[in-house]
Amino acid sequence: MPMSKSHKKRTKPYRGDDAVTPVAKVVHRYTAEVRSPLNEWWHANKKRLRFGGIIVLVVALLTWLVVAAIESLARH
């Protein structure tokens, strides 16, 4: 008697209405906020401005350290 062909097992979970563990529905909630023109501009640009501010602070700190090091070497 010939052996029957083997079939690939189903690995995808069943998600029908009568599934044992139904998938929870995803609910997206959106809210609208009334912003002033300045607040709207800040909301749109804050990531870029914060990144630029951090870069400016780091450059200012490094410049201050280099100037302080040069001044202390010049005194001796």
PyMOL commands that set and color helices and strands:
alter all, ss='L'
color gray80, all
select helices_A, chain A and resi 37-75
alter helices_A, ss='H'
color red, helices_A
deselect
rebuild
show_as cartoon
